[in-house]
Amino acid sequence: MPTKRNGRLLKRLHHLIDRVDLLLPQDRPPPDWAQFTAYRWSLQHGLEGVGHPHRIDLDDLLCMDRQKEEVVRNTRQFVSGRPANNVLLWGSRGTGKSSLVKAVFNAFSSQGLRLIEVEKADLMELPRLLDLLYDRQERFLLYCDDLTFDANDASYAALKAVLEGTVAAPPDNVLIYATSNRRHLVPEYMEENREARSVGNEIHQGDAVEEKISLSERFGLWLSFYPFRQDEYLAIVDHWLEAMGSSRRIDDNGTRDEALRWATQRGSRSGRVARQFAMDWAGRW
């Protein structure tokens, strides 16, 4: 005969199963491919369309001509069906890495380019996402923003495998564009340099360093972003002041001084800081 205690345990077990079931991948219908150009991918919700994607114009991204040229060229090759590389954009915060990915998507979306944002926590389910994209005629950018990994992060191995290292070939209509503040995407420690050894006149890195480098090397195109010089920062401020219809431009000494003070207070001369100042200044005047 079941006891009251057993009944309570069974009830709690059923409740726990229901909660776990919500976290497991669900078979969901595909999105409306004709309605959306941007999507989010998650373990819990699958592939969801984004009704109002962030639209950024390439002309609004200043002082990064080399990076723009490379990413636009690579994306044009991809959209036209020619060989193209996965891209890693790494460097200082606020320097336009994420904005460049969104701007390139905006420039080529009318030519069949689609953007899918993938959070780091959901990289484990990338093979399931790729299965949905294999036979599509559109071209897809998988966008991983602010990507960094801990030393024993399981999603690190998942991304590494998808980029090159699985038995299944990656779809021809999919590329990965990732941004990160780290060149090798993972923390690097001083003690790892002790594993380096000299062979002849060459320095060979230790196994730990080699393992960390192996992920970023799977991106065929690396682009670095650095803090802007003062004149570049001021040029970006002036661009956004004009775009926002401000009557006070950077050639006004008061505006120039305030813009520099704004950057000093934030410890950064980045495009993000420049736009934030322009929004504040244009709103005042």
C-alpha positions as CSV (number, residue, x, y, z in Angstrom):
1,M,0.0,0.0,0.0
2,P,1.4,3.4,-0.9
3,T,2.0,5.7,2.0
4,K,1.4,9.4,2.3
5,R,5.1,10.0,2.2
6,N,5.5,8.0,-1.0
7,G,2.6,10.0,-2.5
8,R,4.4,13.2,-1.7
9,L,7.6,12.0,-3.2
10,L,5.9,10.9,-6.4
11,K,4.2,14.3,-6.7
12,R,7.5,16.1,-6.2
13,L,9.2,13.8,-8.8
14,H,6.5,14.6,-11.4
15,H,6.9,18.3,-10.7
16,L,10.7,18.0,-11.1
17,I,10.2,16.1,-14.4
18,D,7.9,18.8,-15.7
19,R,10.5,21.5,-14.9
20,V,13.3,19.6,-16.6
21,D,11.2,18.9,-19.6
22,L,10.9,22.7,-20.2
23,L,14.7,22.9,-20.4
24,L,15.1,20.2,-23.0
25,P,15.1,20.9,-26.8
26,Q,11.7,20.9,-28.2
27,D,10.6,20.0,-31.7
28,R,9.2,23.4,-32.9
29,P,7.9,24.4,-36.2
30,P,10.3,26.4,-38.4
31,P,10.0,30.2,-38.5
32,D,8.3,32.1,-41.3
33,W,11.3,32.4,-43.5
34,A,9.5,34.9,-45.8
35,Q,8.6,37.3,-42.9
36,F,11.9,37.7,-41.0
37,T,15.5,38.4,-42.0
38,A,16.9,38.2,-38.5
39,Y,16.5,35.5,-35.9
40,R,17.5,34.3,-32.4
41,W,18.5,30.8,-31.6
42,S,18.1,29.4,-28.1
43,L,17.9,26.0,-26.5
44,Q,14.5,26.7,-24.9
45,H,12.7,28.4,-27.8
46,G,14.5,27.2,-30.9
47,L,14.7,29.6,-33.9
48,E,12.6,32.7,-33.4
49,G,12.1,35.6,-35.8
50,V,13.1,39.1,-34.8
51,G,10.5,41.6,-35.9
52,H,12.6,44.8,-35.6
53,P,16.3,44.1,-36.1
54,H,18.9,46.7,-35.2
55,R,19.5,48.6,-38.5
56,I,23.0,50.2,-38.8
57,D,24.4,51.7,-42.0
58,L,28.0,51.1,-43.0
59,D,28.4,54.8,-43.6
60,D,27.8,55.5,-39.9
61,L,30.9,53.4,-39.0
62,L,33.9,55.7,-39.2
63,C,37.7,55.2,-38.7
64,M,37.6,51.5,-39.4
65,D,38.0,51.5,-43.2
66,R,40.3,48.5,-43.4
67,Q,38.0,46.3,-41.2
68,K,34.9,47.4,-43.1
69,E,36.5,46.6,-46.4
70,E,37.6,43.1,-45.4
71,V,34.2,42.2,-43.8
72,V,32.2,43.6,-46.8
73,R,34.5,41.8,-49.3
74,N,34.2,38.5,-47.4
75,T,30.4,38.8,-47.0
76,R,30.0,39.7,-50.7
77,Q,31.9,36.6,-51.7
78,F,29.6,34.5,-49.3
79,V,26.4,36.0,-50.6
80,S,27.4,35.5,-54.3
81,G,28.1,31.8,-53.6
82,R,31.9,32.0,-53.7
83,P,34.3,30.7,-51.0
84,A,34.4,32.9,-47.8
85,N,35.8,32.6,-44.3
86,N,34.4,32.6,-40.8
87,V,35.3,35.9,-39.2
88,L,36.6,36.8,-35.7
89,L,36.5,40.5,-34.8
90,W,38.4,41.1,-31.6
91,G,39.7,44.0,-29.7
92,S,38.8,46.9,-27.3
93,R,35.3,47.4,-26.1
94,G,33.0,49.9,-27.9
95,T,35.1,50.1,-31.1
96,G,32.4,48.9,-33.5
97,K,32.8,45.1,-33.7
98,S,29.2,44.2,-33.2
99,S,28.0,47.3,-35.1
100,L,30.0,46.2,-38.1
101,V,28.4,42.7,-38.2
102,K,24.9,44.3,-38.0
103,A,25.8,46.9,-40.7
104,V,27.0,44.2,-43.1
105,F,23.9,42.2,-42.5
106,N,21.8,45.3,-43.2
107,A,23.7,46.0,-46.4
108,F,23.2,42.5,-47.8
109,S,19.9,41.4,-46.4
110,S,18.1,42.4,-49.7
111,Q,20.4,39.9,-51.4
112,G,19.3,36.9,-49.3
113,L,21.6,37.3,-46.3
114,R,20.0,36.3,-43.0
115,L,21.4,36.9,-39.4
116,I,21.0,34.4,-36.6
117,E,22.1,35.5,-33.1
118,V,23.4,32.7,-31.0
119,E,24.2,33.1,-27.3
120,K,27.2,31.3,-25.9
121,A,25.0,29.2,-23.6
122,D,23.2,27.8,-26.7
123,L,26.3,26.9,-28.7
124,M,25.9,23.3,-27.6
125,E,22.9,23.0,-29.8
126,L,24.6,24.4,-32.9
127,P,24.4,21.0,-34.8
128,R,20.6,21.0,-34.4
129,L,20.4,24.6,-35.8
130,L,22.6,23.7,-38.7
131,D,20.2,20.8,-39.6
132,L,17.5,23.4,-40.1
133,L,19.6,25.5,-42.5
134,Y,21.2,22.9,-44.8
135,D,18.6,23.0,-47.6
136,R,17.7,26.6,-47.4
137,Q,18.5,28.9,-50.4
138,E,19.3,31.9,-48.1
139,R,22.8,32.6,-46.8
140,F,23.1,32.7,-43.0
141,L,25.5,34.5,-40.7
142,L,25.6,33.0,-37.2
143,Y,26.4,36.0,-35.0
144,C,28.1,35.3,-31.6
145,D,28.6,38.5,-29.7
146,D,31.1,39.1,-26.9
147,L,32.4,35.6,-27.1
148,T,34.7,34.4,-24.3
149,F,35.1,31.0,-22.7
150,D,36.3,29.6,-19.4
151,A,39.0,27.0,-19.4
152,N,36.6,24.1,-19.1
153,D,33.6,25.5,-20.9
154,A,31.8,22.8,-22.8
155,S,30.5,25.2,-25.4
156,Y,34.1,26.0,-26.3
157,A,34.5,22.4,-27.6
158,A,31.1,22.6,-29.4
159,L,32.0,25.7,-31.3
160,K,35.4,24.3,-32.2
161,A,33.9,21.2,-33.6
162,V,31.3,23.0,-35.7
163,L,33.9,25.3,-37.2
164,E,36.0,22.4,-38.6
165,G,36.3,19.3,-36.5
166,T,33.2,17.1,-37.0
167,V,32.4,14.2,-39.3
168,A,29.5,16.2,-40.7
169,A,30.5,18.9,-43.2
170,P,29.3,22.4,-42.3
171,P,26.6,23.8,-44.6
172,D,27.8,25.9,-47.5
173,N,25.2,28.5,-46.8
174,V,26.4,29.2,-43.2
175,L,29.3,31.3,-41.8
176,I,30.1,32.3,-38.2
177,Y,30.9,35.9,-37.4
178,A,32.0,36.3,-33.8
179,T,33.1,39.3,-31.7
180,S,35.3,39.1,-28.6
181,N,37.5,41.3,-26.4
182,R,40.0,38.4,-26.4
183,R,42.1,37.4,-29.4
184,H,42.1,33.7,-28.5
185,L,38.6,33.8,-26.8
186,V,39.8,32.2,-23.6
187,P,41.8,33.5,-20.6
188,E,45.6,33.3,-20.9
189,Y,47.8,32.9,-17.8
190,M,51.4,33.7,-17.0
191,E,52.2,30.2,-15.9
192,E,51.3,28.8,-19.3
193,N,54.3,30.6,-20.8
194,R,56.6,28.3,-18.7
195,E,55.6,25.4,-20.9
196,A,57.2,27.1,-23.9
197,R,60.4,25.4,-25.1
198,S,63.3,26.3,-27.4
199,V,63.9,24.0,-30.4
200,G,66.9,25.2,-32.3
201,N,66.3,28.9,-32.8
202,E,62.5,28.6,-32.6
203,I,60.1,29.0,-29.7
204,H,57.4,26.3,-29.4
205,Q,54.4,27.0,-27.3
206,G,53.2,24.5,-24.6
207,D,50.1,22.3,-25.0
208,A,47.9,24.6,-23.0
209,V,48.6,27.6,-25.2
210,E,48.4,25.6,-28.4
211,E,44.9,24.3,-27.4
212,K,43.7,27.9,-26.8
213,I,45.1,29.2,-30.1
214,S,43.5,26.3,-32.0
215,L,40.0,27.7,-31.6
216,S,40.7,31.2,-32.9
217,E,42.7,29.7,-35.8
218,R,39.6,28.1,-37.1
219,F,38.4,31.5,-38.0
220,G,39.9,32.2,-41.4
221,L,39.7,36.0,-41.1
222,W,40.9,37.9,-38.0
223,L,40.3,41.6,-37.6
224,S,41.6,43.6,-34.7
225,F,40.0,46.8,-33.3
226,Y,41.9,49.3,-31.2
227,P,40.9,52.5,-29.2
228,F,40.5,55.5,-31.4
229,R,42.9,58.4,-31.5
230,Q,41.6,61.8,-30.2
231,D,41.1,63.2,-33.7
232,E,39.2,60.0,-34.8
233,Y,37.0,60.2,-31.7
234,L,36.2,63.8,-32.3
235,A,35.4,63.0,-36.0
236,I,32.9,60.3,-34.9
237,V,31.3,62.7,-32.4
238,D,30.9,65.3,-35.2
239,H,29.3,62.7,-37.5
240,W,26.7,61.8,-35.0
241,L,26.0,65.4,-34.0
242,E,25.2,66.1,-37.7
243,A,23.1,63.0,-38.0
244,M,21.1,64.0,-35.0
245,G,20.5,67.5,-36.3
246,S,22.5,69.3,-33.6
247,S,23.3,73.0,-34.2
248,R,26.4,72.7,-32.0
249,R,29.2,70.9,-33.9
250,I,32.6,69.8,-32.9
251,D,34.3,73.0,-34.3
252,D,32.7,74.9,-31.4
253,N,35.2,75.0,-28.6
254,G,32.6,74.3,-25.9
255,T,31.4,71.2,-27.7
256,R,35.0,69.9,-28.3
257,D,35.9,70.4,-24.7
258,E,32.8,68.7,-23.4
259,A,33.3,65.8,-25.8
260,L,36.9,65.3,-24.5
261,R,35.8,65.6,-20.9
262,W,33.0,63.0,-21.6
263,A,35.6,60.5,-22.9
264,T,38.0,61.2,-20.0
265,Q,35.3,60.5,-17.4
266,R,34.6,57.1,-19.1
267,G,38.2,56.2,-19.6
268,S,37.6,55.4,-23.3
269,R,37.7,57.1,-26.7
270,S,35.5,54.6,-28.5
271,G,32.7,54.9,-31.1
272,R,30.2,53.9,-28.4
273,V,31.3,56.7,-26.1
274,A,31.3,59.2,-29.0
275,R,27.7,58.4,-29.9
276,Q,26.6,58.5,-26.3
277,F,28.0,62.0,-26.0
278,A,26.4,63.1,-29.2
279,M,23.0,61.9,-28.0
280,D,23.4,63.8,-24.8
281,W,24.7,67.0,-26.4
282,A,22.1,67.0,-29.3
283,G,19.4,66.4,-26.7
284,R,20.5,69.4,-24.7
285,W,20.8,71.8,-27.7
